[in-house]
């Protein structure tokens, strides 16, 4: 089993470009999350989903959009990338009955 | 919003020493979790705590859910080089909700052989 897979793992964008990060899970977990990690700031929640077809804003949602058309996939989009969005992005899943998060390996994004 | 204060921010210790770190919050949590992140990887769960006062061990790691439900502690005994990494605490309001885990800023552990 792959667990939680993020693609791409690395990406460099120019300011104003758009891109989509894909998170795919094979654990049949209901909940999925997108976090960003910046040095010294821990993990901050961008958006999350409690099930197929549902999404909600987290702590730092501005500049990002998400979609969960299928239970196993959670997409994070940047419509017009800004240098402040340079970060490492982590997807995580969670089963409905425990608090444990299962993380992907991360996607490192640089916006020039 | 909820905030977690995790300390210390970093630790430099000698192999074989014990390590202690903690998280405190102004809010009550129903679940406390401790994760470890190795370089270039995503965090991995070490210990989950679901009851106030609970003390749980995982090998050389021991974690406690504070009785006030506003804090948690992680201890590592007899540290080894592979303990190097970033340790995060996380609190959740309810284990069966989309808990929206709130994370501390992490404790970076360096172990000198």
Interface residues (C-beta under 8 A of the other chain):
Chain A: X4 X31 X33 X35 X40 X41 X42 X43 X44 X45 X48 X50 X56 X58 X59 X90 X92 X94 X96 X97 X98 X99 X100 X101 X102 X103 X104 X105 X106
Chain B: X1 X6 X9 X31 X33 X35 X40 X41 X42 X43 X44 X45 X48 X50 X88 X90 X92 X95 X96 X98 X99 X100 X101 X103 X104 X105 X106
